[in-house]
């Protein structure tokens, strides 16, 4: 079968690899119908994910049809069309029993190296799905592949950030970073009926997309973000800041932008091991800071799929390129160069 494989830092290949098969009774074999390139896949490409071995298949956003199900799989069966979660919780630990699937210590991730399960991913024609009852969601014909696809990762990630922001009716919300997760955080935030959503970025295309979702754009290249938000709120600042960048200057900016007694919800992924927190500022302002960590996809995707089904949000709006799987390397080039907002691939 055809698949996108990791070879070395900075090097991916499209090649023929063996078709996977069921190895555990709780496995399913999925024939992929739609997959996508995620920003997290660039972490793999750039060597930020330890344990990636040459020949490993990338990809953790995908939908497909069950070709075969193991004897202990109960939730899906052969012929079912299903959405995959990027994360595979164990389903047995205390955290899973509480619905905190993203806190499971035995979580595995598709296409993310030996330290996260050593599982091949979904940028391929077929993928083996371990613990299928936990990480597959059956889909009916009400949603297309493209509508449902991002509920398995980035849309639910943006939604998770908005939920943890505890947005109230009438709040002023600032979303920092208008990549795919930030754009979905904007759509999610709007469902909580804030009075205004401000979108911060430095890329014109992303700001235009954010504006199309009903956010007021703030270009970080041209204005001082915290000052602009204060001017728009009578000097108060934002009630809620959703930090979707994952860079220390963005976190510092969030501290300046949020109002006294406000809340910062952080979904951006930070690689830095340390940060000097301005304790006097945080104490004086009385800021609540919530680090979301890995999003609780399995715990929240049912609600996200409902919002999509009802037309409250439109995940397909961020798709900039539709390509065949064999053209995936070109898709990676476009995505890395920020010439593509979101690339969807079909075998």
C-alpha positions as CSV (number, residue, x, y, z in Angstrom):
1,X,0.0,0.0,0.0
2,X,1.0,3.6,-0.4
3,X,2.0,5.6,2.6
4,X,3.9,8.8,3.8
5,X,6.9,7.6,5.8
6,X,9.5,9.3,8.1
7,X,13.1,8.7,7.1
8,X,15.1,11.3,9.0
9,X,14.8,14.8,10.4
10,X,13.6,16.9,7.4
11,X,13.0,13.9,5.2
12,X,9.8,12.2,4.3
13,X,9.1,9.7,1.5
14,X,6.1,8.4,-0.3
15,X,6.6,4.6,-0.7
16,X,5.0,1.2,-0.9
17,X,4.8,-0.5,2.5
18,X,3.2,-3.7,3.7
19,X,-0.5,-3.6,4.3
20,X,-1.2,-3.9,8.0
21,X,-3.2,-6.6,9.6
22,X,-5.0,-7.3,12.8
23,X,-2.7,-8.5,15.6
24,X,-4.8,-8.2,18.7
25,X,-8.5,-9.2,19.3
26,X,-9.4,-5.6,20.0
27,X,-7.9,-4.3,16.7
28,X,-9.7,-3.2,13.6
29,X,-8.3,-2.7,10.1
30,X,-9.4,0.5,8.5
31,X,-9.4,1.4,4.8
32,X,-8.6,5.1,4.8
33,X,-11.0,7.3,2.8
34,X,-9.8,10.8,3.9
35,X,-6.8,11.9,5.8
36,X,-5.0,15.3,6.5
37,X,-1.7,16.9,7.3
38,X,-1.6,18.4,10.8
39,X,0.6,21.0,12.2
40,X,1.8,18.4,14.7
41,X,3.1,16.3,11.8
42,X,5.6,19.1,11.2
43,X,6.9,18.5,14.7
44,X,7.7,14.9,13.5
45,X,9.3,16.3,10.3
46,X,11.5,18.8,12.2
47,X,12.7,16.2,14.7
48,X,10.8,17.5,17.8
49,X,9.2,14.1,18.4
50,X,11.7,11.6,19.9
51,X,11.4,7.9,19.0
52,X,10.5,8.3,15.3
53,X,12.1,5.4,13.4
54,X,12.9,5.3,9.7
55,X,9.9,3.8,7.8
56,X,7.3,4.9,10.3
57,X,4.0,6.0,8.7
58,X,2.8,9.5,9.6
59,X,-0.7,10.9,10.2
60,X,-3.3,11.1,13.0
61,X,-6.3,12.7,11.3
62,X,-8.3,10.2,9.3
63,X,-11.6,8.6,8.5
64,X,-12.2,5.3,6.8
65,X,-14.3,2.1,6.5
66,X,-13.8,-0.9,8.6
67,X,-12.4,-3.8,6.5
68,X,-12.0,-6.2,9.4
69,X,-12.7,-6.2,13.1
70,X,-11.2,-8.3,15.8
71,X,-13.3,-10.8,17.8
72,X,-13.4,-8.5,20.9
73,X,-14.4,-5.3,19.0
74,X,-18.0,-4.4,19.9
75,X,-18.6,-0.8,18.9
76,X,-17.9,-1.1,15.2
77,X,-18.1,-3.9,12.6
78,X,-17.0,-4.6,9.0
79,X,-18.4,-2.0,6.6
80,X,-18.9,0.8,9.2
81,X,-17.6,4.3,8.3
82,X,-15.7,5.6,11.3
83,X,-13.8,8.6,12.5
84,X,-10.5,8.0,14.3
85,X,-9.2,9.9,17.4
86,X,-5.6,10.8,17.2
87,X,-5.2,9.6,20.8
88,X,-5.9,6.0,22.0
89,X,-6.6,6.0,25.7
90,X,-6.5,2.6,27.6
91,X,-10.1,2.8,28.7
92,X,-9.4,1.0,31.9
93,X,-7.5,3.4,34.3
94,X,-9.0,5.7,36.9
95,X,-8.7,8.7,34.5
96,X,-10.5,7.0,31.7
97,X,-13.2,5.9,34.2
98,X,-13.7,9.6,35.0
99,X,-13.9,10.6,31.3
100,X,-10.5,12.3,31.5
101,X,-9.2,10.3,28.6
102,X,-6.5,12.9,27.8
103,X,-4.9,12.2,31.2
104,X,-4.5,8.5,30.6
105,X,-0.9,7.5,31.3
106,X,-1.1,4.7,28.7
107,X,-2.3,6.9,25.9
108,X,-0.9,6.1,22.4
109,X,-0.9,8.4,19.4
110,X,-1.0,7.4,15.7
111,X,2.2,8.1,13.8
112,X,4.1,9.7,16.7
113,X,7.0,7.4,17.5
114,X,8.1,4.7,19.8
115,X,7.4,6.7,23.0
116,X,3.8,7.1,22.2
117,X,2.9,3.5,21.1
118,X,5.1,3.0,18.0
119,X,2.0,2.9,15.8
120,X,1.9,3.6,12.1
121,X,-0.4,6.5,11.2
122,X,-3.2,7.2,8.8
123,X,-1.5,8.9,5.9
124,X,-1.8,5.6,4.1
125,X,-4.3,3.4,2.3
126,X,-4.8,1.3,5.4
127,X,-4.1,1.5,9.1
128,X,-4.3,-0.9,12.0
129,X,-6.5,0.5,14.8
130,X,-5.7,-0.8,18.3
131,X,-8.3,-0.6,21.1
132,X,-10.8,0.2,18.3
133,X,-13.8,0.5,20.7
134,X,-12.1,3.4,22.4
135,X,-10.7,5.4,19.5
136,X,-13.2,4.9,16.7
137,X,-16.5,6.9,16.4
138,X,-19.1,5.4,14.0
139,X,-20.5,8.0,11.5
140,X,-23.8,8.1,9.7
141,X,-24.5,9.7,6.4
142,X,-25.4,13.0,7.9
143,X,-21.8,14.2,7.8
144,X,-19.3,14.0,5.0
145,X,-15.7,12.9,5.6
146,X,-14.5,16.5,5.4
147,X,-17.1,17.7,7.9
148,X,-16.3,15.0,10.5
149,X,-12.6,14.6,9.9
150,X,-11.3,17.3,12.3
151,X,-13.4,16.2,15.2
152,X,-10.8,13.5,15.7
153,X,-8.1,16.1,16.5
154,X,-7.8,19.8,15.7
155,X,-11.5,20.9,15.9
156,X,-12.0,19.2,19.2
157,X,-8.7,20.6,20.4
158,X,-9.9,24.1,19.6
159,X,-13.2,23.3,21.3
160,X,-11.5,21.9,24.3
161,X,-9.5,25.2,24.7
162,X,-12.8,27.2,24.5
163,X,-14.6,25.0,27.0
164,X,-11.7,25.3,29.5
165,X,-11.7,29.1,29.0
166,X,-15.2,29.0,30.7
167,X,-16.5,31.6,28.3
168,X,-19.7,33.3,29.5
169,X,-22.5,35.0,27.6
170,X,-21.3,38.5,26.8
171,X,-17.6,38.0,27.5
172,X,-14.8,39.5,25.4
173,X,-12.6,36.7,24.1
174,X,-9.1,37.0,22.5
175,X,-7.8,34.1,20.5
176,X,-4.0,34.1,20.0
177,X,-2.9,32.3,16.9
178,X,-5.1,31.7,13.9
179,X,-3.7,28.4,12.6
180,X,-6.2,25.6,12.2
181,X,-6.5,25.1,16.0
182,X,-7.0,28.8,16.6
183,X,-9.5,29.1,13.9
184,X,-11.5,26.3,15.3
185,X,-11.2,27.8,18.8
186,X,-12.8,30.9,17.3
187,X,-15.7,28.9,15.9
188,X,-16.0,27.1,19.2
189,X,-15.9,30.3,21.2
190,X,-18.7,31.8,19.2
191,X,-21.0,29.1,20.3
192,X,-20.8,30.4,23.9
193,X,-22.3,33.8,22.8
194,X,-19.5,36.2,23.7
195,X,-20.0,39.9,22.9
196,X,-16.8,40.0,20.8
197,X,-14.0,37.7,19.7
198,X,-10.6,39.2,18.7
199,X,-8.3,37.1,16.6
200,X,-4.5,37.8,16.9
201,X,-2.0,36.7,14.2
202,X,0.6,38.1,11.9
203,X,-0.4,36.3,8.7
204,X,-2.9,38.1,6.5
205,X,-4.6,35.0,5.1
206,X,-5.2,33.6,8.6
207,X,-6.6,37.0,9.8
208,X,-9.0,37.1,6.8
209,X,-10.2,33.6,7.6
210,X,-10.7,34.5,11.3
211,X,-12.7,37.6,10.2
212,X,-14.9,35.3,8.0
213,X,-15.7,33.4,11.2
214,X,-17.0,36.6,12.9
215,X,-13.8,37.6,14.8
216,X,-12.3,41.0,14.7
217,X,-8.7,40.7,13.4
218,X,-5.7,42.2,15.2
219,X,-2.5,42.2,13.3
220,X,0.4,41.6,15.7
221,X,2.9,43.1,13.2
222,X,1.2,46.4,13.2
223,X,-0.2,47.1,16.7
224,X,0.6,46.3,20.3
225,X,-2.0,43.6,21.0
226,X,-2.6,44.2,24.7
227,X,-3.1,47.9,24.1
228,X,-5.5,47.3,21.2
229,X,-7.6,45.0,23.4
230,X,-7.6,47.4,26.3
231,X,-8.7,50.3,24.0
232,X,-11.6,48.1,22.7
233,X,-12.7,47.2,26.3
234,X,-12.6,50.5,28.0
235,X,-9.1,49.8,29.5
236,X,-10.3,46.5,31.1
237,X,-8.7,43.8,28.9
238,X,-10.1,40.5,27.7
239,X,-12.3,38.4,29.9
240,X,-10.8,35.2,28.3
241,X,-7.7,34.6,26.3
242,X,-7.4,31.4,24.3
243,X,-3.6,30.8,23.7
244,X,-3.2,28.7,20.6
245,X,0.3,29.5,19.6
246,X,2.7,27.7,22.0
247,X,5.5,30.3,22.1
248,X,6.7,32.1,25.2
249,X,6.2,35.6,23.8
250,X,2.6,34.6,23.1
251,X,2.1,33.5,26.7
252,X,3.6,36.7,28.0
253,X,1.3,38.6,25.7
254,X,-1.7,36.7,27.1
255,X,-0.8,37.8,30.6
256,X,-0.8,41.4,29.5
257,X,-4.0,41.1,27.5
258,X,-6.3,39.4,30.0
259,X,-8.2,41.6,32.4
260,X,-7.8,41.4,36.2
261,X,-9.7,38.3,37.4
262,X,-9.8,37.0,33.8
263,X,-8.8,33.5,32.5
264,X,-6.2,32.2,30.1
265,X,-6.8,28.8,28.5
266,X,-3.6,27.4,26.9
267,X,-3.8,24.8,24.2
268,X,-0.6,25.8,22.4
269,X,2.2,23.2,22.7
270,X,5.3,24.5,24.4
271,X,8.8,22.9,23.9
272,X,10.6,25.1,26.3
273,X,11.3,23.5,29.7
274,X,11.2,26.7,31.7
275,X,9.5,30.1,31.9
276,X,10.0,32.8,34.5
277,X,6.5,33.6,35.6
278,X,5.9,37.3,36.7
279,X,4.4,36.3,40.0
280,X,3.6,39.9,41.2
281,X,1.7,40.6,38.0
282,X,-0.3,37.3,38.1
283,X,-1.0,37.7,41.8
284,X,-2.1,41.3,41.5
285,X,-4.3,40.7,38.5
286,X,-5.7,37.5,40.1
287,X,-5.5,35.6,36.8
288,X,-6.7,32.0,36.4
289,X,-4.4,30.1,34.0
290,X,-5.6,26.7,32.7
291,X,-3.1,24.6,30.8
292,X,-5.2,22.2,28.8
293,X,-2.4,19.8,27.9
294,X,-3.5,17.2,25.3
295,X,-7.1,17.8,24.3
296,X,-9.8,15.4,25.6
297,X,-10.9,14.3,22.1
298,X,-12.6,11.1,23.1
299,X,-14.4,12.9,25.9
300,X,-15.6,15.8,23.8
301,X,-16.0,14.7,20.2
302,X,-19.6,13.7,20.6
303,X,-20.5,17.3,21.4
304,X,-18.3,18.6,18.5
305,X,-20.0,16.3,16.0
306,X,-23.4,17.6,17.3
307,X,-22.3,21.2,16.6
308,X,-21.2,20.3,13.1
309,X,-24.4,18.4,12.4
310,X,-26.5,21.3,13.6
311,X,-24.6,23.7,11.4
312,X,-23.3,25.8,14.3
313,X,-19.7,25.4,13.1
314,X,-18.2,24.7,9.7
315,X,-14.9,22.7,9.8
316,X,-14.6,22.5,6.0
317,X,-14.0,26.3,5.7
318,X,-10.3,26.0,6.7
319,X,-9.5,23.4,3.9
320,X,-7.2,25.2,1.4
321,X,-5.9,22.2,-0.6
322,X,-7.4,18.9,-1.6
323,X,-4.8,16.5,-3.0
324,X,-4.3,12.8,-3.7
325,X,-2.3,10.8,-1.2
326,X,0.5,10.4,-3.7
327,X,0.9,14.2,-3.8
328,X,1.3,14.3,0.0
329,X,5.0,15.4,-0.1
330,X,4.0,18.5,-2.1
331,X,1.2,19.1,0.5
332,X,3.8,19.1,3.2
333,X,5.9,21.6,1.3
334,X,2.9,23.9,1.0
335,X,2.0,23.5,4.6
336,X,5.5,24.1,5.9
337,X,5.8,27.2,3.8
338,X,2.4,28.5,5.1
339,X,1.1,28.5,1.6
340,X,-1.6,26.0,2.7
341,X,-3.9,26.4,5.7
342,X,-5.1,22.8,5.7
343,X,-4.3,20.0,3.3
344,X,-6.7,17.1,3.0
345,X,-5.6,13.9,1.2
346,X,-7.6,11.1,-0.4
347,X,-6.1,7.7,-1.5
